[in-house]
Amino acid sequence: MGSSVRELAGATPATRDRYVDLLRVASLGAVVLGHWLMAAVTPDGVGNLLAVVPALQPLTWLLQVMPVFFFVGGFSHALSYRSLLRKRSQRSQRSQRSEGSEDSVYSAFLRARLQRLLRPTMVFVLVWGAAALLVQLLGGGGGLTGVTLRMVTQPLWFIGIYLAMVAFTPPLLKLHERYGWGAFAGLAGAAVAVDVLRFAAGVPYVEFLNFAFVWLAVHQLGFLRADGRIRRPALLAGAGLVTAGALVVFGPYPLSMVGMPGEKVSNMAPPTLALLCHGLWLVGAVELLRAPAAHLLERPRVWRTVVAANGVAMTAFLWHLTAMFGVYGAMLALDVELPAPASAAWWAQAPLRIALAAALTAGLVAAFRAFERPVPSAPGAGHGPLAALGATLCLLGVLGLSMVGFNGLLEGRTALLIAVPVSAPAAVAMTLGGWLLVERAGRGTGARAGIQRP
């Protein structure tokens, strides 16, 4: 892999925005590290360090960086979709005939983007599904094993939301090109309306709409960044930070920007206006760091590290909880004492636990990284509605699996997904079916060309 990374790094175009690649890796890395650190595992179960030590909750205003990843996604999706449109136009000009409709461009875009996500995701799902079935057939599934089977799929919610962002990119990019900041304001205004209906009017279930409005608004900021329209990042950061603080102090929003066990209101699930303002603060902050980071990324060794990390980032994200629970399981099996969470001994042991989890994650990445490779595609004969249906099934399947987990497979355990009970087998079937539909819809008959991942 070393030689290929060196070649990729050496072939990087001068026009490439390297800082975007760094933000992608850094944001996922921060999420992984946060999960490893916040898990308060004892022989009796798994808790949350932020609930044990509430004074640490302000740190989530720095470490809850998932909005940065979705912001980077918007930038990347805008460049990729426009690249496909240009390639179609250039082929049409050369051949003096139509080379695929925008419908086929959409299919090709969906296939390339979704396959990059779904190939490593489906391997993860199938491996864990088979392991969970075997464990439960043998009579296991209690204790830490049961907790692992239930919780290991929870980060898949992120994959589901990202799938929706990919699917909505073409229409929302058109709105951006027509209205600019007005398109972002429309989504942000919808998020405000949802929270007003939720907290002031008590309208049931309306809060779930903000899974779309809040995250798509952050994604829209990536479009603005792609067109160089975020010109005052300090103002954006300051306005986001002040507004988020005011909402927490004077409104119904909790301090933590991640979900806390037992809280009536979570800023994350479903996302709130406070989380959207937090996203504005983070986007402005990372844009302020753009110039010094770009200078650092000119160093060949630093850039090669970013390139290598980008090639396995999704695989590492999928398997990092597996590694963490593996470390804790080994400690319990070897009768290694697990100190009380947040005690002096717990903090002293934390670096070792994190180092072991990182080493085990590296081993899992080595085993499964081959499935995380770009999928070349070009607009040819495609079917946009079929691709959209496939993306919808994938979205529902992945979100359902993130909620229900793999524990209780033999008992038919279900969880509510948009008021509909869903089981793990049904979620896996939807994801697989959707993947196959996207694959079929995106196969072009024209020449194949690569989509560079910005």
C-alpha positions as CSV (number, residue, x, y, z in Angstrom):
1,M,0.0,0.0,0.0
2,G,2.9,2.3,0.7
3,S,4.0,2.6,-2.9
4,S,0.5,3.3,-4.1
5,V,0.0,6.0,-1.5
6,R,3.2,7.6,-2.6
7,E,2.1,7.5,-6.2
8,L,-1.3,9.0,-5.4
9,A,0.2,11.7,-3.2
10,G,2.8,12.5,-5.9
11,A,0.1,12.7,-8.6
12,T,-2.1,15.1,-6.7
13,P,-3.2,18.0,-9.0
14,A,-2.1,21.5,-7.9
15,T,-5.8,22.5,-8.0
16,R,-6.9,19.9,-5.4
17,D,-8.1,21.3,-2.1
18,R,-6.0,19.2,0.3
19,Y,-7.6,20.8,3.4
20,V,-10.9,19.2,2.6
21,D,-9.2,15.7,2.7
22,L,-7.6,16.6,6.1
23,L,-11.0,17.7,7.4
24,R,-12.6,14.5,6.3
25,V,-10.0,12.4,8.1
26,A,-9.8,14.6,11.2
27,S,-13.5,14.7,11.7
28,L,-13.9,10.9,11.6
29,G,-10.9,10.5,13.7
30,A,-12.3,12.8,16.4
31,V,-15.6,10.8,16.4
32,V,-13.7,7.5,16.8
33,L,-11.5,8.9,19.6
34,G,-14.6,10.4,21.3
35,H,-16.4,7.1,21.3
36,W,-13.4,5.3,22.8
37,L,-13.0,7.9,25.5
38,M,-16.7,8.3,26.4
39,A,-17.5,4.6,26.8
40,A,-17.7,3.9,30.5
41,V,-17.7,0.1,30.5
42,T,-18.0,-1.9,33.7
43,P,-18.8,-5.6,34.3
44,D,-22.4,-4.5,34.7
45,G,-22.9,-2.6,31.4
46,V,-21.9,0.4,29.4
47,G,-22.4,4.0,30.4
48,N,-21.4,7.4,29.2
49,L,-18.5,9.3,30.7
50,L,-20.3,12.6,30.1
51,A,-23.2,11.4,32.2
52,V,-20.8,10.3,35.0
53,V,-18.9,13.7,34.8
54,P,-21.4,16.3,33.6
55,A,-18.7,19.0,33.9
56,L,-17.1,17.5,30.8
57,Q,-20.1,18.2,28.6
58,P,-18.9,21.6,27.3
59,L,-16.1,19.7,25.6
60,T,-18.7,18.5,23.1
61,W,-18.8,22.0,21.7
62,L,-15.3,21.3,20.4
63,L,-15.4,17.5,19.9
64,Q,-18.8,17.0,18.3
65,V,-17.4,17.4,14.8
66,M,-19.8,15.4,12.7
67,P,-21.2,18.6,11.2
68,V,-17.7,19.1,9.7
69,F,-17.9,15.8,7.9
70,F,-21.3,16.6,6.4
71,F,-20.0,20.1,5.4
72,V,-17.0,18.5,3.6
73,G,-19.5,16.0,2.0
74,G,-21.4,18.9,0.5
75,F,-18.2,20.3,-1.0
76,S,-17.2,16.9,-2.4
77,H,-20.6,16.1,-3.8
78,A,-20.9,19.4,-5.6
79,L,-17.5,18.9,-7.3
80,S,-18.2,15.3,-8.3
81,Y,-21.7,15.9,-9.7
82,R,-20.5,18.9,-11.7
83,S,-17.6,16.8,-13.0
84,L,-20.0,14.2,-14.4
85,L,-22.1,16.9,-16.0
86,R,-19.0,18.3,-17.7
87,K,-17.9,14.9,-19.0
88,R,-21.3,14.3,-20.5
89,S,-21.3,17.7,-22.2
90,Q,-17.8,17.1,-23.5
91,R,-18.6,13.7,-25.0
92,S,-21.8,15.2,-26.5
93,Q,-19.7,17.9,-28.2
94,R,-17.1,15.5,-29.5
95,S,-19.7,13.1,-31.0
96,Q,-22.2,15.8,-31.9
97,R,-25.0,13.8,-30.3
98,S,-26.5,13.4,-26.9
99,E,-24.4,11.3,-24.5
100,G,-26.8,10.4,-21.7
101,S,-29.4,12.5,-20.0
102,E,-29.2,14.2,-16.7
103,D,-31.2,11.2,-15.4
104,S,-28.3,8.9,-16.3
105,V,-25.8,11.3,-14.7
106,Y,-27.8,11.1,-11.5
107,S,-27.7,7.3,-11.6
108,A,-24.0,7.2,-12.2
109,F,-23.4,9.7,-9.4
110,L,-25.5,7.7,-7.0
111,R,-23.8,4.5,-7.9
112,A,-20.3,5.8,-7.5
113,R,-21.0,7.6,-4.2
114,L,-23.2,4.9,-2.6
115,Q,-20.9,2.0,-3.6
116,R,-18.0,3.7,-1.9
117,L,-20.1,3.8,1.3
118,L,-22.0,0.6,0.9
119,R,-19.3,-1.9,0.0
120,P,-17.5,-1.6,3.3
121,T,-20.8,-1.2,5.1
122,M,-22.3,-4.4,3.7
123,V,-19.2,-6.4,4.6
124,F,-19.5,-5.1,8.1
125,V,-23.2,-5.9,8.3
126,L,-22.8,-9.4,6.9
127,V,-19.9,-10.3,9.1
128,W,-21.6,-9.1,12.2
129,G,-24.9,-10.6,11.2
130,A,-23.3,-14.0,10.8
131,A,-21.4,-13.7,14.1
132,A,-24.5,-12.6,16.0
133,L,-26.5,-15.5,14.6
134,L,-23.9,-18.0,15.6
135,V,-23.5,-16.5,19.1
136,Q,-27.2,-16.7,19.7
137,L,-27.6,-20.2,18.2
138,L,-25.0,-21.3,20.7
139,G,-27.0,-19.7,23.6
140,G,-24.9,-16.6,24.0
141,G,-25.9,-12.9,23.8
142,G,-25.8,-11.9,27.5
143,G,-23.6,-9.5,29.4
144,L,-21.0,-7.5,27.4
145,T,-21.6,-9.7,24.4
146,G,-25.3,-8.7,24.2
147,V,-24.4,-5.0,24.7
148,T,-21.9,-5.3,21.9
149,L,-24.4,-6.9,19.5
150,R,-26.9,-4.1,20.3
151,M,-24.5,-1.1,20.2
152,V,-22.0,-2.0,17.5
153,T,-24.4,-0.9,14.7
154,Q,-25.3,2.4,16.3
155,P,-22.8,4.5,14.2
156,L,-24.6,3.3,11.1
157,W,-27.0,6.2,11.5
158,F,-24.2,8.4,10.1
159,I,-24.1,6.2,7.0
160,G,-27.9,6.5,6.6
161,I,-27.9,10.3,6.8
162,Y,-24.9,10.5,4.4
163,L,-26.9,8.4,1.9
164,A,-29.7,10.9,2.0
165,M,-27.3,13.7,1.4
166,V,-25.9,12.0,-1.7
167,A,-29.5,11.3,-3.0
168,F,-30.5,15.0,-2.5
169,T,-27.4,16.5,-4.0
170,P,-28.6,17.2,-7.5
171,P,-31.9,19.0,-6.7
172,L,-30.3,20.9,-3.8
173,L,-27.3,21.9,-5.9
174,K,-29.7,23.4,-8.4
175,L,-31.4,25.4,-5.6
176,H,-28.0,26.5,-4.4
177,E,-27.0,27.6,-7.9
178,R,-30.1,29.7,-8.2
179,Y,-30.5,31.1,-4.7
180,G,-27.1,30.7,-3.0
181,W,-27.3,31.6,0.7
182,G,-31.1,31.7,0.2
183,A,-31.2,27.9,-0.2
184,F,-29.4,27.5,3.0
185,A,-31.7,30.0,4.7
186,G,-34.7,28.1,3.5
187,L,-33.5,24.8,5.1
188,A,-32.4,26.6,8.3
189,G,-35.8,28.3,8.4
190,A,-37.5,25.0,8.1
191,A,-35.4,23.7,11.0
192,V,-36.5,26.7,13.1
193,A,-40.2,26.0,12.2
194,V,-39.9,22.4,13.2
195,D,-38.5,23.3,16.7
196,V,-41.2,25.9,17.2
197,L,-43.8,23.3,16.4
198,R,-42.1,20.8,18.6
199,F,-41.4,22.9,21.7
200,A,-44.0,25.7,21.6
201,A,-47.0,23.9,20.0
202,G,-46.2,20.3,21.1
203,V,-46.9,18.8,17.7
204,P,-46.0,15.1,17.9
205,Y,-43.3,13.5,15.7
206,V,-42.6,16.8,13.8
207,E,-39.1,16.8,15.3
208,F,-38.0,13.9,13.1
209,L,-38.2,16.3,10.1
210,N,-35.0,17.9,11.4
211,F,-33.0,14.8,10.5
212,A,-33.4,16.2,7.0
213,F,-33.5,20.0,7.5
214,V,-30.6,20.4,10.0
215,W,-28.2,18.0,8.3
216,L,-29.1,19.1,4.7
217,A,-28.5,22.7,5.8
218,V,-25.0,21.8,7.0
219,H,-24.5,20.0,3.7
220,Q,-25.6,23.1,1.8
221,L,-22.8,25.0,3.5
222,G,-20.4,22.7,1.6
223,F,-21.9,23.9,-1.7
224,L,-21.3,27.5,-0.7
225,R,-17.7,26.6,0.2
226,A,-17.3,24.9,-3.2
227,D,-18.2,28.2,-4.9
228,G,-16.1,30.3,-2.6
229,R,-19.1,32.0,-1.0
230,I,-18.0,31.6,2.7
231,R,-16.1,34.9,2.8
232,R,-16.5,35.8,6.5
233,P,-15.8,32.7,8.5
234,A,-15.2,34.6,11.7
235,L,-18.7,36.1,11.4
236,L,-20.1,32.7,10.8
237,A,-18.3,31.1,13.7
238,G,-19.2,34.0,16.1
239,A,-22.9,34.1,15.1
240,G,-23.2,30.3,15.4
241,L,-21.5,30.2,18.8
242,V,-23.4,33.0,20.3
243,T,-26.7,31.8,19.0
244,A,-26.1,28.2,20.1
245,G,-25.1,29.5,23.6
246,A,-28.3,31.6,23.8
247,L,-30.5,28.7,22.8
248,V,-29.0,26.5,25.5
249,V,-29.1,29.2,28.2
250,F,-32.6,30.5,27.4
251,G,-34.2,27.7,25.5
252,P,-35.2,24.1,26.0
253,Y,-31.9,22.7,24.6
254,P,-29.4,20.7,26.7
255,L,-25.8,21.7,27.1
256,S,-24.3,18.6,25.5
257,M,-24.0,18.4,21.7
258,V,-24.2,14.6,21.8
259,G,-27.0,12.5,23.1
260,M,-27.1,11.8,26.8
261,P,-28.8,8.7,28.4
262,G,-32.0,9.5,30.1
263,E,-32.4,13.1,28.8
264,K,-35.8,14.1,27.6
265,V,-34.3,16.3,24.8
266,S,-31.2,15.4,22.8
267,N,-29.5,17.9,20.5
268,M,-28.5,14.9,18.3
269,A,-31.4,12.6,17.9
270,P,-33.3,14.2,16.4
271,P,-31.0,17.2,15.7
272,T,-32.1,20.6,16.9
273,L,-31.7,24.2,16.0
274,A,-29.0,24.4,18.6
275,L,-27.0,21.7,16.8
276,L,-27.4,23.6,13.5
277,C,-25.9,26.7,15.1
278,H,-23.2,24.5,16.6
279,G,-22.5,23.4,13.0
280,L,-22.2,27.0,11.9
281,W,-19.7,27.7,14.6
282,L,-17.6,24.7,13.6
283,V,-17.7,25.4,9.9
284,G,-16.6,29.0,10.5
285,A,-13.8,27.8,12.9
286,V,-12.3,25.2,10.5
287,E,-12.4,27.8,7.7
288,L,-10.4,30.2,9.8
289,L,-7.7,27.5,10.1
290,R,-7.6,26.9,6.3
291,A,-4.5,28.9,5.4
292,P,-2.1,27.5,8.1
293,A,-3.4,24.0,7.4
294,A,-2.9,24.3,3.7
295,H,0.7,25.4,4.3
296,L,1.3,22.3,6.5
297,L,-0.2,20.0,3.8
298,E,2.3,21.1,1.3
299,R,4.8,18.9,3.1
300,P,5.1,15.5,1.3
301,R,5.1,13.3,4.4
302,V,2.1,15.1,5.9
303,W,0.1,14.8,2.6
304,R,1.0,11.1,2.2
305,T,-0.3,10.5,5.7
306,V,-3.6,12.2,4.8
307,V,-3.9,10.3,1.6
308,A,-3.3,7.0,3.3
309,A,-5.8,7.8,6.0
310,N,-8.5,8.8,3.5
311,G,-8.2,5.4,1.8
312,V,-9.3,3.5,4.9
313,A,-11.2,6.1,6.9
314,M,-14.7,4.6,6.4
315,T,-13.5,1.1,7.2
316,A,-11.9,2.3,10.4
317,F,-15.1,4.2,11.4
318,L,-17.2,1.1,10.8
319,W,-15.0,-1.2,12.9
320,H,-13.8,1.1,15.7
321,L,-16.6,0.0,18.1
322,T,-15.9,-3.6,17.4
323,A,-12.3,-3.0,18.4
324,M,-13.3,-1.1,21.5
325,F,-15.6,-3.9,22.7
326,G,-13.0,-6.4,21.8
327,V,-10.5,-4.7,24.1
328,Y,-13.0,-4.6,27.0
329,G,-14.0,-8.2,26.4
330,A,-10.4,-9.4,26.5
331,M,-9.8,-7.4,29.7
332,L,-12.8,-9.0,31.4
333,A,-11.8,-12.5,30.1
334,L,-8.3,-12.0,31.6
335,D,-9.7,-10.7,34.9
336,V,-8.1,-7.3,34.4
337,E,-9.7,-4.8,36.7
338,L,-12.0,-2.2,35.2
339,P,-11.7,0.9,37.5
340,A,-14.8,2.9,38.3
341,P,-15.4,5.4,35.4
342,A,-13.8,8.8,35.8
343,S,-11.7,7.6,38.8
344,A,-8.0,8.3,38.9
345,A,-7.3,4.7,38.0
346,W,-9.7,4.9,35.1
347,W,-8.0,7.9,33.7
348,A,-4.6,6.3,34.2
349,Q,-5.7,3.2,32.3
350,A,-7.3,5.2,29.4
351,P,-4.2,5.6,27.2
352,L,-3.6,1.9,27.3
353,R,-7.2,1.1,26.4
354,I,-7.2,3.6,23.5
355,A,-3.8,2.3,22.2
356,L,-5.1,-1.3,22.2
357,A,-8.3,-0.3,20.5
358,A,-6.3,1.6,17.9
359,A,-4.1,-1.4,17.3
360,L,-7.1,-3.7,16.9
361,T,-8.8,-1.3,14.6
362,A,-5.7,-1.2,12.5
363,G,-5.8,-5.0,12.3
364,L,-9.5,-4.9,11.2
365,V,-8.7,-2.2,8.6
366,A,-5.9,-4.4,7.2
367,A,-8.4,-7.3,6.9
368,F,-11.3,-5.3,5.3
369,R,-9.7,-2.2,3.6
370,A,-9.9,-3.8,0.1
371,F,-13.7,-3.2,0.1
372,E,-13.2,0.6,0.4
373,R,-12.2,1.5,-3.1
374,P,-13.6,4.2,-5.5
375,V,-16.1,2.9,-8.0
376,P,-15.4,4.3,-11.5
377,S,-18.5,5.4,-13.4
378,A,-19.7,7.6,-16.2
379,P,-23.1,8.7,-17.4
380,G,-24.5,6.3,-19.9
381,A,-27.8,4.5,-19.9
382,G,-29.2,4.8,-16.4
383,H,-32.5,5.0,-14.6
384,G,-32.8,7.8,-12.1
385,P,-36.1,6.7,-10.4
386,L,-34.6,3.2,-9.9
387,A,-31.5,4.6,-8.4
388,A,-33.6,6.9,-6.1
389,L,-35.6,3.9,-5.0
390,G,-32.4,1.9,-4.3
391,A,-31.0,4.8,-2.3
392,T,-34.2,5.1,-0.3
393,L,-34.2,1.4,0.6
394,C,-30.5,1.6,1.6
395,L,-31.3,4.7,3.8
396,L,-34.2,3.0,5.6
397,G,-32.3,-0.3,6.0
398,V,-29.1,1.3,7.4
399,L,-31.0,3.5,9.8
400,G,-33.2,0.6,10.9
401,L,-30.2,-1.5,11.6
402,S,-28.5,1.3,13.6
403,M,-31.6,1.3,15.9
404,V,-32.3,-2.3,16.3
405,G,-28.8,-3.8,16.4
406,F,-28.1,-7.5,16.2
407,N,-29.1,-8.6,19.7
408,G,-32.3,-10.6,19.9
409,L,-32.1,-11.9,16.3
410,L,-33.8,-15.2,17.3
411,E,-36.4,-13.5,19.4
412,G,-37.5,-11.2,16.6
413,R,-36.5,-8.0,18.3
414,T,-37.6,-4.8,16.6
415,A,-37.2,-1.1,16.9
416,L,-39.4,1.7,15.6
417,L,-38.3,3.4,12.4
418,I,-40.6,6.3,11.5
419,A,-43.3,4.6,13.6
420,V,-42.8,1.2,11.8
421,P,-41.3,-1.7,13.6
422,V,-38.2,-3.1,11.9
423,S,-36.1,-6.1,12.6
424,A,-32.5,-6.7,11.9
425,P,-33.1,-9.2,9.1
426,A,-35.6,-6.8,7.4
427,A,-33.1,-4.0,7.7
428,V,-30.4,-6.1,6.2
429,A,-32.7,-7.1,3.4
430,M,-33.7,-3.5,2.6
431,T,-30.0,-2.4,2.5
432,L,-29.0,-5.3,0.2
433,G,-32.0,-4.8,-2.1
434,G,-31.4,-1.1,-2.3
435,W,-27.7,-1.7,-3.1
436,L,-28.5,-4.0,-5.9
437,L,-31.0,-1.5,-7.4
438,V,-28.5,1.3,-7.3
439,E,-25.9,-1.0,-8.9
440,R,-28.3,-1.9,-11.7
441,A,-29.5,1.6,-12.3
442,G,-26.0,3.1,-12.5
443,R,-24.5,0.7,-15.0
444,G,-23.8,2.8,-18.1
445,T,-23.3,1.6,-21.6
446,G,-20.9,4.4,-22.5
447,A,-17.2,4.6,-21.8
448,R,-16.3,4.4,-18.2
449,A,-14.4,7.2,-16.5
450,G,-13.3,7.7,-13.0
451,I,-14.8,10.2,-10.6
452,Q,-12.1,11.8,-8.6
453,R,-13.0,12.0,-4.9
454,P,-12.3,15.6,-4.0
